[in-house]
């Protein structure tokens, strides 16, 4: 299957571990001498209407990609999710 980087950037990334939509591919990491794709990078969501930058980005190694479809990329990588309730408790203390 031939695919260009501009085509990959239009695809949405979905984690099959928990069914979470991570976002769209923002960047690709490539080994230059070999021309081999090492990973895809999905930028985090905007914070407060984009005024305070973005959230954490997801670094997804190429080995974690299960399927590349016409409009989505399925990955199998567990991410540690932050619990908002724990964040509130830390702020209060």
MMTF fields as JSON, N, C-alpha, C and O atoms, coordinates in Angstrom:
{
  "mmtfVersion": "1.0.0",
  "mmtfProducer": "UNKNOWN",
  "numBonds": 371,
  "numAtoms": 372,
  "numGroups": 93,
  "numChains": 1,
  "numModels": 1,
  "chainsPerModel": [1],
  "groupsPerChain": [93],
  "chainIdList": ["A"],
  "bondAtomList": [4, 2, 8, 6, 12, 10, 16, 14, 20, 18, 24, 22, 28, 26, 32, 30, 36, 34, 40, 38, 44, 42, 48, 46, 52, 50, 56, 54, 60, 58, 64, 62, 68, 66, 72, 70, 76, 74, 80, 78, 84, 82, 88, 86, 92, 90, 96, 94, 100, 98, 104, 102, 108, 106, 112, 110, 116, 114, 120, 118, 124, 122, 128, 126, 132, 130, 136, 134, 140, 138, 144, 142, 148, 146, 152, 150, 156, 154, 160, 158, 164, 162, 168, 166, 172, 170, 176, 174, 180, 178, 184, 182, 188, 186, 192, 190, 196, 194, 200, 198, 204, 202, 208, 206, 212, 210, 216, 214, 220, 218, 224, 222, 228, 226, 232, 230, 236, 234, 240, 238, 244, 242, 248, 246, 252, 250, 256, 254, 260, 258, 264, 262, 268, 266, 272, 270, 276, 274, 280, 278, 284, 282, 288, 286, 292, 290, 296, 294, 300, 298, 304, 302, 308, 306, 312, 310, 316, 314, 320, 318, 324, 322, 328, 326, 332, 330, 336, 334, 340, 338, 344, 342, 348, 346, 352, 350, 356, 354, 360, 358, 364, 362, 368, 366],
  "bondOrderList": [1, 1, 1, 1, 1, 1, 1, 1, 1, 1, 1, 1, 1, 1, 1, 1, 1, 1, 1, 1, 1, 1, 1, 1, 1, 1, 1, 1, 1, 1, 1, 1, 1, 1, 1, 1, 1, 1, 1, 1, 1, 1, 1, 1, 1, 1, 1, 1, 1, 1, 1, 1, 1, 1, 1, 1, 1, 1, 1, 1, 1, 1, 1, 1, 1, 1, 1, 1, 1, 1, 1, 1, 1, 1, 1, 1, 1, 1, 1, 1, 1, 1, 1, 1, 1, 1, 1, 1, 1, 1, 1, 1],
  "groupList": [{"groupName": "UNK", "atomNameList": ["N", "CA", "C", "O"], "elementList": ["N", "C", "C", "O"], "formalChargeList": [0, 0, 0, 0], "bondAtomList": [1, 0, 2, 1, 3, 2], "bondOrderList": [1, 1, 2], "singleLetterCode": "X", "chemCompType": "L-PEPTIDE LINKING"}],
  "groupTypeList": [0, 0, 0, 0, 0, 0, 0, 0, 0, 0, 0, 0, 0, 0, 0, 0, 0, 0, 0, 0, 0, 0, 0, 0, 0, 0, 0, 0, 0, 0, 0, 0, 0, 0, 0, 0, 0, 0, 0, 0, 0, 0, 0, 0, 0, 0, 0, 0, 0, 0, 0, 0, 0, 0, 0, 0, 0, 0, 0, 0, 0, 0, 0, 0, 0, 0, 0, 0, 0, 0, 0, 0, 0, 0, 0, 0, 0, 0, 0, 0, 0, 0, 0, 0, 0, 0, 0, 0, 0, 0, 0, 0, 0],
  "groupIdList": [1, 2, 3, 4, 5, 6, 7, 8, 9, 10, 11, 12, 13, 14, 15, 16, 17, 18, 19, 20, 21, 22, 23, 24, 25, 26, 27, 28, 29, 30, 31, 32, 33, 34, 35, 36, 37, 38, 39, 40, 41, 42, 43, 44, 45, 46, 47, 48, 49, 50, 51, 52, 53, 54, 55, 56, 57, 58, 59, 60, 61, 62, 63, 64, 65, 66, 67, 68, 69, 70, 71, 72, 73, 74, 75, 76, 77, 78, 79, 80, 81, 82, 83, 84, 85, 86, 87, 88, 89, 90, 91, 92, 93],
  "secStructList": [7, 7, 7, 7, 2, 2, 2, 2, 6, 6, 1, 3, 3, 3, 3, 6, 6, 6, 7, 7, 3, 3, 3, 3, 3, 3, 3, 3, 3, 3, 3, 6, 6, 6, 6, 3, 3, 3, 3, 3, 3, 3, 7, 7, 7, 5, 1, 4, 4, 4, 6, 6, 7, 5, 7, 7, 7, 3, 3, 3, 3, 4, 4, 4, 3, 3, 3, 3, 7, 1, 1, 3, 3, 3, 3, 7, 7, 7, 7, 7, 7, 7, 7, 2, 2, 2, 2, 2, 2, 2, 2, 2, 7],
  "xCoordList": [0.838, 0.0, 0.875, 1.686, 0.739, 1.466, 0.658, -0.552, 1.325, 0.628, 1.582, 2.755, 1.088, 1.887, 1.647, 0.629, 2.595, 2.46, 1.247, 0.555, 0.979, -0.181, -1.485, -2.468, -1.496, -2.678, -2.814, -3.925, -1.698, -1.725, -2.214, -2.913, -1.868, -2.26, -3.767, -4.273, -4.487, -5.943, -6.675, -7.903, -5.952, -6.586, -6.698, -5.814, -7.801, -8.026, -7.456, -7.545, -6.874, -6.259, -7.193, -7.635, -7.483, -8.366, -7.632, -7.049, -7.667, -7.03, -8.022, -9.098, -7.681, -8.608, -8.596, -9.45, -7.645, -7.634, -8.86, -9.506, -9.176, -10.307, -11.312, -12.29, -11.085, -12.001, -11.917, -12.811, -10.874, -10.731, -10.228, -9.331, -10.817, -10.342, -9.212, -9.421, -8.033, -6.887, -6.754, -6.205, -7.235, -7.132, -6.591, -6.601, -6.124, -5.585, -4.068, -3.468, -3.459, -2.004, -1.475, -1.916, -0.522, 0.042, 1.428, 1.825, 2.173, 3.545, 3.952, 3.294, 5.039, 5.568, 7.061, 7.752, 7.566, 9.003, 9.592, 9.102, 10.653, 11.25, 12.751, 13.402, 13.305, 14.758, 15.235, 14.835, 16.092, 16.472, 17.322, 17.002, 18.377, 19.158, 18.348, 18.485, 17.508, 16.738, 15.403, 14.862, 14.869, 13.554, 12.434, 11.346, 12.691, 11.73, 10.925, 11.495, 9.608, 8.755, 8.899, 8.674, 9.273, 9.459, 8.191, 7.838, 7.504, 6.35, 5.475, 5.895, 4.238, 3.36, 3.111, 3.138, 2.87, 2.646, 1.283, 0.979, 0.469, -0.858, -0.811, -0.518, -1.101, -1.08, -2.266, -3.342, -2.064, -3.126, -4.179, -4.0, -5.275, -6.342, -5.929, -5.063, -6.578, -6.325, -6.84, -7.819, -6.159, -6.602, -7.239, -6.661, -8.373, -9.077, -9.056, -8.437, -9.718, -9.886, -8.553, -8.465, -7.524, -6.243, -5.339, -4.245, -5.786, -4.984, -3.797, -2.771, -3.925, -2.87, -2.161, -1.653, -2.124, -1.409, -2.219, -3.45, -1.504, -2.12, -1.826, -0.938, -2.607, -2.357, -1.185, -0.481, -0.982, 0.122, -0.078, -1.201, 1.028, 0.938, 1.185, 1.846, 0.644, 0.786, 1.852, 1.774, 2.845, 3.902, 3.561, 3.556, 3.278, 2.816, 3.83, 3.941, 4.578, 5.537, 4.835, 3.678, 5.542, 4.975, 4.518, 3.577, 5.17, 4.811, 3.433, 2.818, 2.939, 1.637, 0.469, -0.687, 0.756, -0.307, -0.808, -0.032, -2.113, -2.723, -3.228, -2.94, -3.983, -4.575, -4.58, -4.759, -4.378, -4.525, -5.632, -5.497, -6.734, -7.872, -7.931, -6.978, -9.082, -9.264, -9.309, -8.797, -9.925, -10.061, -9.641, -9.656, -9.264, -8.811, -7.564, -7.263, -6.859, -5.717, -6.031, -6.276, -6.026, -6.272, -4.941, -4.058, -4.814, -3.589, -3.945, -5.095, -2.942, -3.112, -2.016, -0.969, -2.272, -1.293, -2.03, -2.782, -1.825, -2.487, -1.797, -0.57, -2.592, -2.084, -2.557, -3.653, -1.729, -2.143, -2.987, -2.539, -4.202, -5.117, -5.04, -4.959, -5.066, -5.101, -6.526, -7.453, -6.693, -8.012, -8.289, -7.568, -9.305, -9.582, -9.897, -9.596, -10.501, -10.809, -9.525, -9.455, -8.529, -7.25, -6.545, -5.886, -6.68, -6.08, -6.696, -5.981, -8.016, -8.687, -8.235, -8.049, -8.051, -7.622, -6.217, -5.922, -5.345, -3.99, -3.961, -3.138, -4.837, -4.869, -5.344, -4.882, -6.262, -6.82, -5.807, -5.824, -4.929, -3.987, -2.896, -2.021],
  "yCoordList": [-1.182, 0.0, 1.234, 1.407, 2.081, 3.332, 4.433, 4.531, 5.257, 6.313, 7.486, 7.291, 8.682, 9.878, 10.424, 10.135, 11.212, 11.794, 12.711, 12.744, 13.443, 14.329, 13.531, 14.025, 12.298, 11.449, 10.923, 10.798, 10.618, 10.124, 11.208, 10.905, 12.462, 13.56, 13.78, 14.415, 13.283, 13.439, 12.324, 12.345, 11.368, 10.211, 10.405, 10.976, 9.918, 9.996, 8.738, 7.643, 8.904, 7.798, 7.366, 8.183, 6.064, 5.498, 4.359, 3.495, 4.367, 3.332, 2.196, 2.422, 0.978, -0.142, -0.713, -1.534, -0.297, -0.77, -0.266, -1.024, 1.028, 1.6, 2.311, 2.877, 2.287, 2.91, 4.423, 5.078, 4.987, 6.44, 7.034, 6.486, 8.16, 8.912, 9.819, 10.672, 9.646, 10.437, 11.732, 12.705, 11.764, 12.962, 12.596, 11.432, 13.603, 13.397, 13.42, 14.059, 12.724, 12.658, 14.064, 14.731, 14.501, 15.83, 15.811, 16.751, 14.732, 14.668, 13.204, 12.316, 12.967, 11.625, 11.666, 12.579, 10.682, 10.586, 9.564, 8.44, 9.971, 9.136, 9.031, 10.023, 7.831, 7.656, 8.075, 7.496, 9.087, 9.652, 8.751, 8.624, 8.123, 7.32, 6.18, 5.894, 5.533, 4.393, 4.804, 4.084, 5.957, 6.368, 5.582, 5.464, 5.046, 4.204, 5.049, 5.866, 4.857, 5.566, 4.907, 3.705, 5.693, 5.179, 5.313, 4.405, 6.444, 6.704, 7.778, 8.515, 7.843, 8.962, 9.736, 9.174, 11.02, 11.883, 12.539, 13.141, 12.406, 13.013, 14.137, 13.908, 15.355, 16.496, 16.437, 15.968, 16.915, 16.925, 17.976, 18.793, 17.952, 18.925, 20.329, 20.492, 21.329, 22.708, 22.932, 22.321, 23.822, 24.185, 25.568, 26.496, 25.709, 26.978, 27.804, 28.867, 27.323, 27.992, 28.271, 29.189, 27.492, 27.637, 28.716, 28.946, 29.382, 30.457, 29.942, 30.617, 28.764, 28.221, 27.036, 26.168, 26.994, 25.936, 24.663, 24.68, 23.565, 22.252, 21.37, 21.647, 20.288, 19.274, 18.403, 18.713, 17.337, 16.43, 15.777, 15.481, 15.561, 14.881, 13.391, 12.978, 12.605, 11.156, 10.719, 11.04, 9.991, 9.429, 7.963, 7.199, 7.563, 6.205, 5.512, 5.846, 4.542, 3.807, 3.049, 2.65, 2.864, 2.206, 0.787, 0.29, 0.134, -1.242, -1.328, -2.394, -0.236, -0.237, -0.058, -0.225, 0.276, 0.469, -0.89, -1.717, -1.112, -2.375, -2.335, -3.234, -1.289, -1.168, 0.3, 1.207, 0.5, 1.825, 1.713, 1.027, 2.405, 2.368, 3.602, 4.378, 3.777, 4.926, 6.236, 7.253, 6.216, 7.455, 7.351, 8.361, 6.156, 6.029, 5.148, 4.365, 5.306, 4.453, 3.834, 4.552, 2.509, 1.798, 1.44, 0.866, 1.795, 1.468, 0.622, 0.589, -0.06, -0.885, -0.504, -1.148, 0.558, 1.036, 1.59, 2.556, 0.992, 1.535, 2.815, 2.872, 3.84, 5.11, 5.276, 4.843, 5.903, 6.213, 7.47, 8.52, 7.35, 8.489, 9.161, 8.491, 10.463, 11.207, 11.276, 11.53, 11.047, 11.099, 12.541, 13.056, 13.21, 14.601, 14.762, 15.801, 13.745, 13.827, 13.878, 14.595, 13.131, 13.146, 14.492, 14.978, 15.089, 16.401, 17.447, 18.302, 17.393, 18.364, 18.177, 19.159, 16.926, 16.668, 17.2, 17.72, 17.081, 17.58, 19.089, 19.633, 19.769, 21.236, 21.735, 22.773, 21.01, 21.444, 21.322, 22.124, 20.337, 20.104, 21.138, 21.084],
  "zCoordList": [0.0, 0.0, 0.0, 0.91, -0.973, -1.027, -0.367, -0.57, 0.418, 1.138, 1.331, 1.65, 1.141, 1.349, 2.749, 3.378, 3.224, 4.561, 4.621, 5.638, 3.575, 3.602, 3.715, 4.267, 3.193, 3.338, 4.761, 5.276, 5.389, 6.775, 7.716, 8.683, 7.462, 8.343, 8.368, 9.293, 7.394, 7.345, 8.082, 8.167, 8.607, 9.244, 10.758, 11.397, 11.307, 12.744, 13.401, 12.845, 14.586, 15.304, 16.433, 17.241, 16.47, 17.488, 18.177, 17.523, 19.51, 20.312, 20.537, 21.092, 20.116, 20.266, 21.683, 22.016, 22.527, 23.918, 24.677, 25.4, 24.503, 25.224, 24.317, 24.807, 23.014, 22.066, 22.035, 21.5, 22.591, 22.693, 21.38, 20.739, 20.993, 19.834, 20.305, 21.168, 19.752, 20.177, 19.396, 19.912, 18.189, 17.355, 15.986, 15.587, 15.279, 13.942, 13.981, 14.844, 13.049, 12.972, 12.69, 11.755, 13.517, 13.347, 12.741, 12.053, 12.997, 12.52, 12.395, 12.936, 11.677, 11.474, 11.746, 11.292, 12.485, 12.736, 11.767, 11.659, 11.061, 10.023, 10.249, 10.578, 10.072, 10.049, 8.672, 7.662, 8.638, 7.344, 6.455, 5.273, 6.945, 5.982, 5.365, 4.175, 6.167, 5.665, 5.047, 4.208, 5.457, 4.991, 5.642, 5.078, 6.82, 7.527, 8.517, 9.24, 8.552, 9.498, 10.864, 11.004, 11.868, 13.233, 14.062, 14.816, 13.924, 14.773, 14.148, 13.257, 14.647, 14.315, 15.597, 16.692, 15.451, 16.605, 16.44, 15.41, 17.487, 17.504, 18.523, 19.696, 18.073, 18.984, 19.92, 19.548, 21.139, 22.136, 21.82, 20.917, 22.564, 22.325, 22.789, 23.647, 22.192, 22.605, 24.022, 24.448, 24.741, 26.083, 26.034, 25.467, 26.598, 26.76, 25.482, 25.432, 24.475, 23.183, 22.48, 21.665, 22.787, 22.124, 22.697, 22.182, 23.759, 24.341, 25.143, 25.235, 25.717, 26.567, 25.939, 26.648, 24.633, 23.936, 23.828, 23.835, 23.73, 23.563, 24.763, 25.57, 24.853, 25.862, 25.447, 24.486, 26.16, 25.86, 24.499, 24.09, 23.812, 22.526, 22.73, 23.683, 21.825, 21.87, 20.888, 19.703, 21.368, 20.53, 20.34, 21.305, 19.119, 18.842, 17.948, 16.769, 18.493, 17.658, 16.533, 16.663, 15.449, 14.27, 14.585, 13.967, 15.532, 15.891, 16.544, 16.532, 17.108, 17.779, 16.808, 17.196, 15.571, 14.588, 14.117, 13.638, 14.259, 13.867, 12.424, 11.634, 12.088, 10.752, 10.325, 11.138, 9.032, 8.44, 7.408, 6.396, 7.687, 6.786, 5.914, 5.841, 5.241, 4.365, 5.14, 4.673, 6.337, 7.086, 8.55, 9.253, 9.038, 10.424, 10.507, 9.606, 11.614, 11.949, 13.3, 14.269, 13.376, 14.631, 15.271, 14.634, 16.556, 17.282, 18.489, 18.926, 19.024, 20.214, 21.194, 21.257, 21.963, 22.929, 24.137, 24.01, 25.31, 26.508, 26.957, 27.044, 27.24, 27.75, 29.181, 29.539, 29.992, 31.354, 31.307, 30.846, 31.785, 31.806, 33.167, 34.197, 33.167, 34.419, 34.912, 34.143, 36.197, 36.798, 37.234, 38.089, 36.68, 37.056, 38.538, 39.125, 39.146, 40.575, 41.404, 42.403, 40.995, 41.712, 41.527, 42.447, 40.356, 40.104, 41.026, 41.549, 41.237, 42.121, 43.553, 44.273, 43.989, 45.359, 45.585, 46.661, 44.593, 44.737, 44.857, 45.592, 44.155, 44.192, 45.543, 46.018, 46.169, 47.455, 48.581, 49.516, 48.508, 49.606, 49.639, 50.504]
}
